């Protein structure tokens, strides 16, 4: 043990006697390992950020008219059931919002659904019915909204618009739904229709169409305002109902609004989804797909290009640094020729001389790597990043040091004394 400590002490004395070599060796190890570790850290961070964007970015889409128009006489049902069925069955789609409109409807008092009575009132059925499958989204779609700055769907809060939805006493949003076997369909009337028909919240009525189809309904609320964003849908008073409550005798199985959200798990495969939708819409010249993935591509595209460049650069940088570490080790150890000559002249064996020279160089290199770890911890970078760069650097340094020490010990003492350091 005392012999080992003596050898280590001797190596440290030699290191201290050569401050220039010490600073050069430790500094190169520090900068090399720090640069490679930071490059690896940047690669991992870029991957993490790209994965986060893919996992959190909500892409929405719409099926719309290829040549939009908003005639006041049409409610705009242009998307057929086949397209909706494909979207519903698609693994890409996580949420689907549908609206359909029915023109020429009216309300008659409950109990007055006699065919002849309805026929006599046919000319009075001039109102419109709008049905949808998500009340929350309907509210979201018809109110000015504030964005929270996050990626994805805006938060629905702090509306400033004139849209106002009121439920009658004992009713709430949860009552605006329909299930099999339910007798009365919950509907919400525009405030002007509530006054015109002389109805109150909780009243029952018949909703009749110009084709004399009848639906039993119950008034649960009223609304005012709203945005006139498609086909004049709010340019006249309307009635609102759940879409699944409309029988085929009333609903035409076409839709004026088809919007969807892509499952974030499939964000990496949006090109496949886009191609599928284009093939589906190829036979519908009047329709087109609007997929809101532009922002995702604009953000992730440059990140992916940078990541590809860094991933190509990283192995090259590791190789270059390993070679440079070996080359510097050869030069530094060869500069220790006089020390080798002194030890040889004192009777030290070549193996011992090589051990001392290699040990001195590796000790200084390890000190430089330790400094690199300290700097990384100061910048809150995990010291685990240092393992691969440090391992390859020490491999190159060891190979160079062994080469240099072998070259030194293979020469005579006289030749070693003639070397200029």
C-alpha positions in Angstrom: 0.0 0.0 0.0 2.8 2.4 0.9 4.4 1.6 -2.5 1.2 2.5 -4.3 0.8 5.8 -2.4 4.4 6.6 -3.2 3.8 6.1 -6.9 0.7 8.2 -6.9 2.5 10.9 -5.0 5.3 10.8 -7.5 2.8 11.2 -10.4 1.2 14.2 -8.8 4.6 15.8 -8.2 5.4 15.4 -11.9 2.0 16.9 -12.8 2.6 19.9 -10.7 6.0 20.4 -12.1 4.5 20.8 -15.6 1.7 23.3 -15.3 1.5 24.0 -19.0 0.9 20.4 -19.9 -1.5 20.1 -17.0 -3.6 23.0 -18.2 -3.5 21.9 -21.8 -4.5 18.3 -21.0 -7.2 19.1 -18.4 -8.6 22.0 -20.5 -8.9 20.0 -23.7 -10.6 17.2 -21.7 -12.9 19.7 -20.1 -13.9 21.5 -23.3 -14.3 18.3 -25.4 -16.4 16.4 -22.9 -18.5 19.5 -22.1 -19.1 20.3 -25.8 -20.1 16.7 -26.6 -22.3 16.4 -23.5 -24.1 19.7 -24.3 -24.6 18.5 -27.9 -26.2 15.3 -26.5 -28.3 17.3 -24.1 -29.5 19.5 -27.0 -30.5 16.4 -29.0 -32.4 14.9 -26.1 -34.1 18.2 -25.5 -35.1 18.6 -29.1 -36.6 15.1 -29.2 -38.5 15.8 -26.0 -39.9 19.0 -27.3 -40.9 17.4 -30.6 -42.6 14.6 -28.8 -44.4 17.0 -26.5 -45.7 19.0 -29.5 -46.9 15.8 -31.2 -48.5 14.6 -28.0 -50.2 17.9 -27.1 -50.9 19.8 -30.3 -54.6 19.4 -31.2 -55.2 19.4 -35.0 -58.7 20.2 -36.1 -60.3 19.8 -39.5 -63.5 20.7 -41.4 -65.4 19.4 -44.5 -66.6 22.5 -46.3 -68.0 23.6 -49.6 -65.3 23.9 -52.3 -67.0 27.2 -53.4 -68.5 28.7 -50.2 -71.7 30.7 -50.4 -74.3 31.7 -47.8 -77.6 32.0 -49.5 -80.3 33.2 -47.0 -82.8 30.6 -48.4 -80.7 27.5 -47.7 -79.5 26.0 -44.4 -76.4 24.6 -46.1 -76.7 20.8 -45.6 -74.0 19.7 -48.1 -72.1 16.9 -46.4 -73.5 13.4 -46.8 -73.7 10.6 -44.3 -71.1 8.5 -46.1 -68.4 11.1 -45.2 -69.6 11.4 -41.6 -69.6 7.6 -41.2 -66.0 7.4 -42.5 -64.9 10.1 -40.0 -66.7 8.3 -37.2 -65.0 5.0 -38.0 -61.5 6.6 -38.5 -58.9 5.9 -35.9 -57.5 9.3 -36.6 -60.6 11.2 -35.4 -61.0 11.6 -31.6 -64.0 14.0 -31.6 -66.6 14.8 -34.2 -69.0 17.8 -34.2 -72.0 17.7 -36.5 -74.8 20.1 -37.3 -77.8 19.6 -39.5 -80.6 22.0 -40.3 -84.3 21.5 -41.1 -86.2 24.2 -42.9 -89.9 24.9 -42.7 -90.8 23.8 -39.2 -93.3 25.1 -36.7 -94.8 24.5 -33.3 -98.3 23.5 -32.6 -99.9 23.1 -29.1 -99.5 19.7 -27.6 -102.5 17.5 -28.5 -103.2 19.2 -31.8 -101.3 16.8 -34.1 -104.3 15.9 -36.2 -103.3 15.5 -39.8 -105.9 17.8 -41.2 -105.2 20.5 -38.5 -101.5 20.3 -39.5 -102.3 20.5 -43.2 -104.3 23.7 -42.6 -101.3 25.2 -40.8 -98.7 24.1 -43.3 -98.1 27.6 -44.6 -97.2 28.7 -41.1 -94.3 26.3 -40.8 -91.5 28.7 -41.9 -89.1 28.5 -39.0 -85.8 26.6 -39.0 -84.5 23.9 -36.7 -80.8 23.4 -36.1 -79.6 20.1 -34.5 -76.1 19.3 -33.2 -74.4 16.6 -31.2 -72.4 18.8 -28.7 -73.9 21.7 -26.8 -70.6 22.8 -25.4 -69.0 23.1 -28.8 -72.1 24.8 -30.2 -71.7 27.5 -27.5 -67.9 27.6 -28.2 -68.6 28.1 -31.9 -71.0 30.9 -31.5 -69.3 33.1 -28.9 -66.2 35.3 -29.2 -63.5 33.5 -27.2 -60.2 34.4 -25.6 -57.1 32.4 -26.3 -54.8 31.3 -23.5 -51.7 31.1 -25.8 -51.3 27.3 -25.4 -51.0 24.9 -28.3 -54.4 23.3 -29.2 -58.0 24.2 -28.5 -58.7 27.7 -27.1 -60.1 27.9 -23.6 -63.8 28.8 -23.6 -64.0 31.6 -21.1 -64.8 35.3 -20.6 -67.2 35.6 -23.6 -67.9 39.1 -24.7 -70.4 38.4 -27.5 -74.2 38.9 -27.5 -74.9 35.2 -27.4 -76.9 34.3 -24.3 -78.3 30.9 -23.3 -81.0 30.6 -20.6 -82.4 27.4 -19.1 -85.8 27.2 -17.4 -86.1 26.5 -13.7 -85.2 22.9 -13.0 -83.4 22.5 -16.4 -79.7 22.6 -17.3 -77.2 21.6 -20.0 -77.5 18.0 -18.9 -81.1 18.0 -20.0 -80.2 18.8 -23.6 -79.8 15.2 -24.6 -81.8 12.4 -26.0 -81.8 8.6 -25.4 -83.7 5.7 -26.9 -87.2 5.4 -25.5 -87.4 9.1 -24.4 -90.8 10.5 -25.4 -90.1 14.2 -25.5 -87.2 15.9 -27.3 -85.7 18.8 -25.4 -85.5 21.9 -27.5 -84.2 25.5 -27.0 -86.1 28.3 -28.7 -84.9 31.7 -29.8 -86.4 34.2 -27.4 -88.6 35.7 -30.2 -90.1 32.3 -30.9 -90.8 31.7 -27.3 -92.8 34.9 -27.2 -94.5 34.3 -30.6 -95.8 30.9 -29.7 -96.8 32.0 -26.2 -94.8 29.1 -24.6 -93.0 28.9 -21.3 -90.1 26.8 -20.0 -91.3 23.2 -19.3 -94.2 23.4 -21.8 -94.9 20.5 -24.2 -95.6 21.0 -27.9 -95.5 19.3 -31.3 -92.8 20.2 -33.8 -94.2 19.8 -37.3 -92.6 20.0 -40.7 -94.0 21.1 -44.0 -94.1 17.4 -44.9 -96.4 17.0 -41.8 -93.9 14.9 -39.8 -94.4 15.4 -36.1 -91.9 15.3 -33.2 -93.0 15.6 -29.5 -90.9 18.3 -27.8 -90.4 20.1 -24.5 -89.1 23.6 -24.2 -86.2 23.7 -21.7 -84.5 27.0 -22.5 -84.1 30.0 -24.8 -81.3 31.9 -26.5 -80.5 35.2 -28.1 -77.8 36.4 -30.4 -75.1 34.1 -31.9 -72.9 34.4 -34.9 -74.3 34.2 -38.4 -71.4 32.2 -39.7 -72.9 29.7 -42.2 -75.8 29.8 -44.6 -77.6 32.5 -42.7 -78.3 30.1 -39.8 -78.8 32.8 -37.3 -80.2 35.4 -39.7 -83.6 34.2 -38.6 -85.0 32.9 -35.3 -84.2 29.2 -34.9 -85.0 26.2 -32.7 -82.2 24.0 -31.3 -82.3 20.3 -30.7 -80.0 17.3 -30.1 -79.1 15.7 -33.4 -79.7 12.1 -32.4 -83.3 13.0 -31.5 -84.3 13.6 -35.1 -85.9 10.7 -36.9 -85.2 10.1 -40.6 -88.7 11.5 -41.4 -87.4 14.9 -40.3 -83.6 14.7 -40.7 -82.2 14.4 -44.3 -79.0 12.7 -43.2 -76.9 15.6 -44.5 -75.0 18.1 -42.5 -74.1 21.8 -42.8 -71.2 21.6 -40.3 -68.7 18.7 -40.0 -65.8 19.4 -37.8 -63.4 17.0 -36.1 -60.3 16.8 -34.0 -57.4 14.4 -34.8 -56.3 12.1 -32.0 -52.9 13.4 -30.9 -51.5 9.8 -31.0 -51.8 10.1 -34.8 -50.2 13.5 -35.3 -47.1 11.9 -36.8 -49.3 10.3 -39.5 -51.3 13.3 -40.6 -50.1 12.9 -44.2 -51.7 9.4 -44.3 -54.9 10.8 -42.9 -54.9 13.7 -45.4 -54.4 11.3 -48.3 -57.3 9.1 -47.0 -59.6 12.1 -46.9 -58.6 13.3 -50.3 -59.4 9.9 -51.8 -62.8 9.9 -50.0 -63.6 13.4 -51.2 -62.4 12.7 -54.8 -65.9 11.9 -55.9 -67.4 14.9 -54.2 -66.4 17.9 -56.3 -68.5 20.3 -54.2 -66.6 19.5 -51.0 -63.0 20.1 -49.8 -61.0 19.3 -46.7 -59.5 22.0 -44.5 -57.0 20.4 -42.1 -55.5 22.8 -39.5 -52.0 21.2 -39.3 -50.2 24.2 -40.8 -49.1 25.5 -37.4 -47.9 22.1 -36.3 -45.8 21.6 -39.5 -44.4 25.2 -39.2 -43.3 24.6 -35.6 -42.1 21.0 -35.8 -40.6 21.1 -39.3 -37.5 23.3 -38.4 -37.1 21.3 -35.1 -37.0 18.0 -36.9 -34.5 19.4 -39.5 -32.2 20.7 -36.6 -32.5 17.3 -34.9 -31.5 15.4 -38.0 -28.5 17.7 -38.4 -27.5 17.3 -34.8 -27.9 13.5 -34.9 -25.7 13.3 -38.0 -23.1 15.7 -36.3 -23.0 13.9 -33.0 -21.2 10.6 -34.0 -18.9 12.6 -36.2 -18.0 14.9 -33.3 -17.5 11.9 -31.0 -15.1 10.3 -33.6 -13.1 13.5 -34.1 -12.8 14.2 -30.4 -11.6 10.6 -29.7 -9.0 10.9 -32.4 -7.9 14.3 -31.2 -7.7 13.0 -27.6 -5.4 10.2 -28.8 -3.3 12.5 -30.8 -2.8 15.0 -28.0 -2.0 12.1 -25.6 0.7 10.9 -27.9 2.3 14.4 -28.1 2.1 15.1 -24.4 3.5 11.7 -23.3 6.3 12.0 -25.9 7.2 15.3 -24.3 7.9 13.4 -21.1 11.0 11.8 -22.6 13.4 13.2 -20.1 11.3 11.9 -17.2 11.3 8.5 -18.8 15.1 8.8 -19.3 15.7 9.6 -15.7 13.6 6.7 -14.5 15.2 4.3 -16.9 18.7 5.5 -15.8 17.7 4.8 -12.2 16.9 1.2 -13.1 13.2 1.4 -13.6 11.7 -1.2 -15.9 9.9 -0.2 -19.1 6.6 -1.4 -17.8 6.9 0.8 -14.7 7.8 3.8 -16.8 4.8 3.2 -19.0 2.5 2.9 -16.0 3.8 6.2 -14.5 3.5 8.1 -17.8 0.0 6.7 -18.6 -1.2 7.3 -15.1 -0.1 11.0 -15.1 -1.9 11.7 -18.3 -5.1 9.8 -17.4 -5.2 11.5 -13.9 -5.1 15.0 -15.5 -7.7 13.9 -18.1 -10.1 12.6 -15.4 -9.7 15.9 -13.5 -10.8 17.8 -16.7 -13.8 15.5 -17.0 -14.7 16.1 -13.3 -14.6 19.8 -14.0 -17.0 19.2 -17.0 -19.4 17.4 -14.7 -19.3 20.3 -12.2 -20.1 22.8 -15.0 -23.0 20.7 -16.2 -24.5 20.5 -12.7 -24.2 24.3 -12.4 -26.3 24.6 -15.5 -28.8 22.0 -14.3 -27.8 19.4 -16.9 -27.8 15.8 -15.8 -24.3 14.4 -15.3 -25.5 11.2 -17.0 -24.9 13.0 -20.3 -21.2 12.8 -19.7 -20.9 9.0 -19.7 -20.6 8.4 -23.5 -18.4 11.4 -24.3 -16.2 10.8 -21.2 -15.9 7.1 -22.0 -14.8 7.7 -25.6 -12.5 10.5 -24.7 -10.7 8.4 -22.1 -10.5 5.5 -24.5 -8.8 7.8 -27.0 -6.6 9.3 -24.3 -5.5 5.9 -23.0 -4.8 4.6 -26.5 -2.7 7.7 -27.3 -0.9 7.6 -23.9 0.0 3.9 -24.3 1.3 4.6 -27.8 3.4 7.5 -26.6 4.8 5.6 -23.5 5.7 2.6 -25.7 7.5 4.9 -28.1 9.4 6.4 -25.2 10.4 3.1 -23.5 11.4 1.6 -26.8 14.2 4.2 -27.2 17.5 4.2 -25.4 18.2 6.6 -22.5 20.6 8.6 -24.7 18.0 9.1 -27.4 15.4 10.1 -24.8 17.8 12.8 -23.3 18.3 14.3 -26.8 14.5 15.0 -27.1 13.6 18.6 -26.8 10.4 19.2 -24.7 
